[in-house]
Amino acid sequence: MKSNYFFCSLFFFLTNFYNSQKNELAIQSSFTNIGISYEYFTGKKFSFGAQAGTGLFGIKKNELIIMTSNSYSSKNLTEFYTSPFVRYYFRDDFNTWFLMGEIYFSKVQSTLFINEVESNKTSKKYFGPALGGGYKFKLNNRFTINTFITVGYDFNENDLVPLLGNGLISLGYQF
């Protein structure tokens, strides 16, 4: 399944490579992940692309087991994630501040560690709409610094609360 996402992303990248400044390749980081993204701008308001990456570090939780004095620590480490997306920008010029709507499909593979011992490998799929906003700084008409926040709804309802949030900082190159 990983190879399908990779080849779809590679296909979009190669077929649109020579369109001047309609492509953006970026290195991005959120609070717990780092990855790369490719975005193709089809016009003044639409774009599509894909993101892929891995976890920087695990999210640690300490929970108390009731009726005993023992506690355990668990850590969920993201090994790999992919996320193709389609975006609609509510402004014609998204090279400054912007608001956007997004339809995303994400697949996240992770490993759960309990007391530093591997316990379980999981794979979750997320799908749904998201709204977001941010600011894009354009340097030398090619390099970009992009910061934005998105809040989305997960139709698959993988978690207790099916809302997802993400904050990203990315360094990109438009070509």
Secondary structure as GFF3:
##gff-version 3
##sequence-region A 1 175
A	DSSP	alpha_helix	2	15	.	.	.	ID=ss1
A	DSSP	beta_strand	23	29	.	.	.	ID=ss2
A	DSSP	beta_strand	33	41	.	.	.	ID=ss3
A	DSSP	beta_strand	46	55	.	.	.	ID=ss4
A	DSSP	beta_strand	59	64	.	.	.	ID=ss5
A	DSSP	beta_strand	71	89	.	.	.	ID=ss6
A	DSSP	beta_strand	97	114	.	.	.	ID=ss7
A	DSSP	beta_strand	117	139	.	.	.	ID=ss8
A	DSSP	beta_strand	143	153	.	.	.	ID=ss9
A	DSSP	beta_strand	163	174	.	.	.	ID=ss10
###
